[in-house]
Amino acid sequence: MASNINFTFEEMWEKIIACDRKYDGLFFTAVKTTRIYCRPSCRSRKPKKINVEFYFDMNKVEKAGYRPCKRCQPEVEHSPNIVLVRNIVAFLVNHYKQNLMLKDIADQAGLSPYYLERLFKQETSETPRTYLEKIRIDKAVYLLKSTDLTNLEICYEVGFQSPSNFYKVFRSLKNCSPSNYRKELQNELDGL
């Protein structure tokens, strides 16, 4: 369904460790040793990272010889609105760099802004705006870890329109500034 979503292996790994149900249906976790595939939100014991493969399409994971998990039942839709919410999440993931307003997202989904926000919050416990901010901060963390871009460059690269908003959202989600986050990462690497 959403095979053009841009997730790194590490981002998907973090989502399954957090049992994040917002990503159910966007990708599937396949465990090489058990030949079972699951939703990202599956509460079963987590596999070793080296034994995991990710698939964006249920048909492909089944063609690769994996069978569905009996606990999380990834082949079954659990909510009538989940497909709509998945499409909205896919849109947010693929367009996070853009200056998206609620109306833009609602137009994409073919819904009124009010109904979109209510439906999205019902399924994810978050508004589309807070969800988009989390995507942007996840991308910022990835860039802080993997590049030498400045905080200002990262701010604009991940779609924030102002540095002050970037710092505010980063601090609220990570309990530190981007600079301190990078320093802590460097200290951890130096300590190894």
JOHU-V175610 format. One record per residue. N is the residue number from 1. RES is the residue in one letter. PSI is psi in whole degrees, -180 to 180 (999 if undefined). Layout:
# JOHU-V175610
{{N & RES & PSI} {N & RES & PSI}}
This chain:
# JOHU-V175610
{{1 & M & -55} {2 & A & 52} {3 & S & -9} {4 & N & 18} {5 & I & 141} {6 & N & 86} {7 & F & 143} {8 & T & 165} {9 & F & -45} {10 & E & -40} {11 & E & -43} {12 & M & -39} {13 & W & -45} {14 & E & -37} {15 & K & -37} {16 & I & -32} {17 & I & -37} {18 & A & -3} {19 & C & 47} {20 & D & 105} {21 & R & -13} {22 & K & -19} {23 & Y & 1} {24 & D & 130} {25 & G & -19} {26 & L & -32} {27 & F & 165} {28 & F & 145} {29 & T & 120} {30 & A & 132} {31 & V & 116} {32 & K & -38} {33 & T & -32} {34 & T & -16} {35 & R & 33} {36 & I & 145} {37 & Y & 150} {38 & C & 170} {39 & R & 160} {40 & P & -26} {41 & S & 5} {42 & C & 136} {43 & R & 6} {44 & S & 164} {45 & R & 137} {46 & K & 137} {47 & P & 169} {48 & K & 143} {49 & K & -37} {50 & I & -16} {51 & N & 8} {52 & V & 139} {53 & E & 151} {54 & F & 140} {55 & Y & 146} {56 & F & -6} {57 & D & 128} {58 & M & -37} {59 & N & -39} {60 & K & -40} {61 & V & -37} {62 & E & -37} {63 & K & -27} {64 & A & -1} {65 & G & 13} {66 & Y & 148} {67 & R & 154} {68 & P & 147} {69 & C & 137} {70 & K & -21} {71 & R & -52} {72 & C & -13} {73 & Q & 67} {74 & P & -17} {75 & E & -6} {76 & V & 133} {77 & E & 128} {78 & H & -15} {79 & S & 138} {80 & P & -25} {81 & N & -3} {82 & I & -35} {83 & V & -43} {84 & L & -45} {85 & V & -39} {86 & R & -41} {87 & N & -37} {88 & I & -44} {89 & V & -44} {90 & A & -42} {91 & F & -45} {92 & L & -43} {93 & V & -40} {94 & N & -16} {95 & H & 22} {96 & Y & -24} {97 & K & -20} {98 & Q & 156} {99 & N & 85} {100 & L & 132} {101 & M & 161} {102 & L & -38} {103 & K & -39} {104 & D & -43} {105 & I & -42} {106 & A & -42} {107 & D & -42} {108 & Q & -38} {109 & A & -10} {110 & G & 31} {111 & L & 165} {112 & S & 151} {113 & P & -40} {114 & Y & -48} {115 & Y & -41} {116 & L & -49} {117 & E & -42} {118 & R & -47} {119 & L & -45} {120 & F & -44} {121 & K & -36} {122 & Q & -40} {123 & E & -30} {124 & T & -10} {125 & S & 18} {126 & E & 159} {127 & T & 160} {128 & P & -35} {129 & R & -48} {130 & T & -34} {131 & Y & -45} {132 & L & -40} {133 & E & -39} {134 & K & -40} {135 & I & -47} {136 & R & -41} {137 & I & -38} {138 & D & -43} {139 & K & -39} {140 & A & -43} {141 & V & -43} {142 & Y & -44} {143 & L & -37} {144 & L & -37} {145 & K & -35} {146 & S & -4} {147 & T & 172} {148 & D & 17} {149 & L & 148} {150 & T & 165} {151 & N & -39} {152 & L & -42} {153 & E & -41} {154 & I & -42} {155 & C & -52} {156 & Y & -32} {157 & E & -35} {158 & V & 4} {159 & G & 2} {160 & F & 144} {161 & Q & -19} {162 & S & 141} {163 & P & -37} {164 & S & -40} {165 & N & -40} {166 & F & -50} {167 & Y & -40} {168 & K & -49} {169 & V & -42} {170 & F & -48} {171 & R & -39} {172 & S & -31} {173 & L & -30} {174 & K & -2} {175 & N & 25} {176 & C & 170} {177 & S & 163} {178 & P & -39} {179 & S & -45} {180 & N & -36} {181 & Y & -46} {182 & R & -40} {183 & K & -43} {184 & E & -40} {185 & L & -44} {186 & Q & -40} {187 & N & -40} {188 & E & -43} {189 & L & -39} {190 & D & -31} {191 & G & -13} {192 & L & 999}}
